[in-house]
Amino acid sequence: MIVKKRVIGELDKCYSLAMLKYQGKEHFLVAAEKVDKCFLYDLDGNQEETVWEEPGGVMTMAQVPGTDGQFLATRKFYSPNDSKEASIVIVTPKGKNDWEVRTLVDLPFVHRFDILQAGGVNYLIACALKSDHEYKDDWRFPGKVFAAVLPSDLSTYNDEHQLELTVVKDGLLKNHGYYRHNDGNGNTSSIVSCENGVFNFIPPQKPGEDWQVKQLTTDAASDGLLLDLNGDGLEELCTIAPFHGDTINIYQQKAGKFVLDYTYPQKLEFLHAIFGGEIAGKPTWVLGARKGERLTLAFTYEAGQGYQAQLLDQGCGAANVLHYVYQGRDVLIATNREINEIARYELSK
């Protein structure tokens, strides 16, 4: 691929990214991991608004379906050791550089969340990295996955009136990884990765039914996704291992199970950013590492050569990446956290 990079902004410890449809146009959001700002950008990479000045601590953002610019965001998750006061907030545009922020639910250690739709119902799924701690790097209290029906009207929720959540699964040590999966038939589910392995959480297909939870592998993973990289009609399970790890693994489906098929020979310290989808006409898995050489790589499968890695950038330390198509071109936005850089990459054959 040909890579054209443009630096479009600077934000201290830039981290979270999300698409946002607002005022009839597609935009994207960029927010900081630490106490800092959240920005709104157009797809060409121009900063349009400042959504808030602080407090930050944003791991995840997601638009509320059917709204004009309203979204949910995590707040005050500053690190695995500083996230007891974390919550999910509702962010609603009121005017230029004027966005109302209200509490949806206080949820200590909430790291990732998403809004999935099934059977005409919106479901909130929220993943807590751990459930408690008493000292630095205390992992004695495993994380949980919570869920709730997300009402269409969120106007009544605040500090005093919060959304009630139900535990779907607990006992998930270092419950870090989350990726939304689309099966190609319009059905969405959640890929959740932790020390216990990788799980697929499937929302109820009818109101009142239970969530389905399928374990894909028992191997520890920091993040993972499903993508048919090699074009054989079956999705591969692509993972980073272990927690904030240095190992890239690809599993193939054999006899209904995921079996390790490939491990990238190079160790990449603190792998973190992850995206899977079609770029420049090929299924592509993008990864970013936050330490060492701080490489951003794109993995594809080439006939007769197997899995191949292409260098997209280095020395940056991408925390997260976001992909969209703009004016017929594939665009990747990266929050290069380690150098406080918001970067826009155009990728082509």
GIGIBEL-V693435 format. One record per residue. N is the residue number from 1. RES is the residue in three letters. PSI is psi as a letter, one per 40 degrees, with the letter a starting at -180 (none if undefined). Layout:
N,RES,PSI + N,RES,PSI
//
This chain:
1,MET,i + 2,ILE,h + 3,VAL,h + 4,LYS,h + 5,LYS,i + 6,ARG,h + 7,VAL,h + 8,ILE,e + 9,GLY,i + 10,GLU,h + 11,LEU,h + 12,ASP,h + 13,LYS,f + 14,CYS,i + 15,TYR,c + 16,SER,i + 17,LEU,i + 18,ALA,i + 19,MET,i + 20,LEU,h + 21,LYS,h + 22,TYR,h + 23,GLN,f + 24,GLY,e + 25,LYS,i + 26,GLU,h + 27,HIS,i + 28,PHE,i + 29,LEU,i + 30,VAL,h + 31,ALA,i + 32,ALA,i + 33,GLU,d + 34,LYS,a + 35,VAL,g + 36,ASP,a + 37,LYS,i + 38,CYS,h + 39,PHE,i + 40,LEU,h + 41,TYR,i + 42,ASP,i + 43,LEU,e + 44,ASP,e + 45,GLY,f + 46,ASN,h + 47,GLN,h + 48,GLU,d + 49,GLU,i + 50,THR,h + 51,VAL,d + 52,TRP,i + 53,GLU,d + 54,GLU,i + 55,PRO,e + 56,GLY,a + 57,GLY,f + 58,VAL,h + 59,MET,d + 60,THR,i + 61,MET,i + 62,ALA,h + 63,GLN,i + 64,VAL,h + 65,PRO,h + 66,GLY,e + 67,THR,i + 68,ASP,g + 69,GLY,e + 70,GLN,h + 71,PHE,i + 72,LEU,i + 73,ALA,i + 74,THR,i + 75,ARG,i + 76,LYS,f + 77,PHE,g + 78,TYR,d + 79,SER,i + 80,PRO,d + 81,ASN,e + 82,ASP,g + 83,SER,e + 84,LYS,d + 85,GLU,e + 86,ALA,i + 87,SER,i + 88,ILE,h + 89,VAL,i + 90,ILE,h + 91,VAL,h + 92,THR,h + 93,PRO,h + 94,LYS,d + 95,GLY,i + 96,LYS,h + 97,ASN,f + 98,ASP,h + 99,TRP,h + 100,GLU,h + 101,VAL,h + 102,ARG,i + 103,THR,h + 104,LEU,d + 105,VAL,h + 106,ASP,h + 107,LEU,g + 108,PRO,h + 109,PHE,e + 110,VAL,h + 111,HIS,d + 112,ARG,i + 113,PHE,i + 114,ASP,i + 115,ILE,h + 116,LEU,i + 117,GLN,h + 118,ALA,h + 119,GLY,f + 120,GLY,e + 121,VAL,i + 122,ASN,h + 123,TYR,h + 124,LEU,h + 125,ILE,h + 126,ALA,h + 127,CYS,h + 128,ALA,h + 129,LEU,d + 130,LYS,i + 131,SER,e + 132,ASP,i + 133,HIS,i + 134,GLU,e + 135,TYR,i + 136,LYS,h + 137,ASP,f + 138,ASP,h + 139,TRP,f + 140,ARG,e + 141,PHE,g + 142,PRO,i + 143,GLY,i + 144,LYS,i + 145,VAL,h + 146,PHE,i + 147,ALA,i + 148,ALA,i + 149,VAL,h + 150,LEU,h + 151,PRO,i + 152,SER,d + 153,ASP,h + 154,LEU,e + 155,SER,e + 156,THR,e + 157,TYR,h + 158,ASN,a + 159,ASP,d + 160,GLU,d + 161,HIS,h + 162,GLN,i + 163,LEU,h + 164,GLU,h + 165,LEU,i + 166,THR,h + 167,VAL,h + 168,VAL,d + 169,LYS,i + 170,ASP,a + 171,GLY,f + 172,LEU,h + 173,LEU,h + 174,LYS,f + 175,ASN,g + 176,HIS,d + 177,GLY,h + 178,TYR,h + 179,TYR,h + 180,ARG,h + 181,HIS,h + 182,ASN,h + 183,ASP,e + 184,GLY,e + 185,ASN,e + 186,GLY,e + 187,ASN,h + 188,THR,i + 189,SER,a + 190,SER,h + 191,ILE,h + 192,VAL,h + 193,SER,h + 194,CYS,a + 195,GLU,d + 196,ASN,e + 197,GLY,a + 198,VAL,h + 199,PHE,i + 200,ASN,h + 201,PHE,h + 202,ILE,h + 203,PRO,i + 204,PRO,h + 205,GLN,e + 206,LYS,i + 207,PRO,h + 208,GLY,e + 209,GLU,i + 210,ASP,i + 211,TRP,i + 212,GLN,h + 213,VAL,h + 214,LYS,h + 215,GLN,h + 216,LEU,d + 217,THR,i + 218,THR,e + 219,ASP,h + 220,ALA,i + 221,ALA,i + 222,SER,d + 223,ASP,i + 224,GLY,i + 225,LEU,i + 226,LEU,h + 227,LEU,h + 228,ASP,g + 229,LEU,d + 230,ASN,e + 231,GLY,f + 232,ASP,e + 233,GLY,e + 234,LEU,h + 235,GLU,h + 236,GLU,i + 237,LEU,h + 238,CYS,h + 239,THR,i + 240,ILE,h + 241,ALA,i + 242,PRO,a + 243,PHE,h + 244,HIS,f + 245,GLY,a + 246,ASP,e + 247,THR,h + 248,ILE,h + 249,ASN,i + 250,ILE,h + 251,TYR,i + 252,GLN,i + 253,GLN,h + 254,LYS,h + 255,ALA,f + 256,GLY,e + 257,LYS,i + 258,PHE,h + 259,VAL,h + 260,LEU,h + 261,ASP,d + 262,TYR,h + 263,THR,h + 264,TYR,h + 265,PRO,d + 266,GLN,h + 267,LYS,h + 268,LEU,h + 269,GLU,h + 270,PHE,f + 271,LEU,h + 272,HIS,d + 273,ALA,i + 274,ILE,h + 275,PHE,i + 276,GLY,h + 277,GLY,a + 278,GLU,h + 279,ILE,h + 280,ALA,f + 281,GLY,e + 282,LYS,i + 283,PRO,h + 284,THR,h + 285,TRP,h + 286,VAL,h + 287,LEU,i + 288,GLY,h + 289,ALA,i + 290,ARG,e + 291,LYS,i + 292,GLY,b + 293,GLU,e + 294,ARG,f + 295,LEU,i + 296,THR,h + 297,LEU,i + 298,ALA,h + 299,PHE,h + 300,THR,i + 301,TYR,h + 302,GLU,h + 303,ALA,h + 304,GLY,e + 305,GLN,e + 306,GLY,a + 307,TYR,h + 308,GLN,i + 309,ALA,h + 310,GLN,h + 311,LEU,h + 312,LEU,d + 313,ASP,i + 314,GLN,i + 315,GLY,e + 316,CYS,d + 317,GLY,g + 318,ALA,h + 319,ALA,d + 320,ASN,i + 321,VAL,i + 322,LEU,h + 323,HIS,i + 324,TYR,i + 325,VAL,h + 326,TYR,h + 327,GLN,f + 328,GLY,e + 329,ARG,i + 330,ASP,h + 331,VAL,h + 332,LEU,h + 333,ILE,h + 334,ALA,h + 335,THR,g + 336,ASN,g + 337,ARG,d + 338,GLU,e + 339,ILE,e + 340,ASN,f + 341,GLU,h + 342,ILE,h + 343,ALA,i + 344,ARG,h + 345,TYR,h + 346,GLU,h + 347,LEU,h + 348,SER,i + 349,LYS,none
//
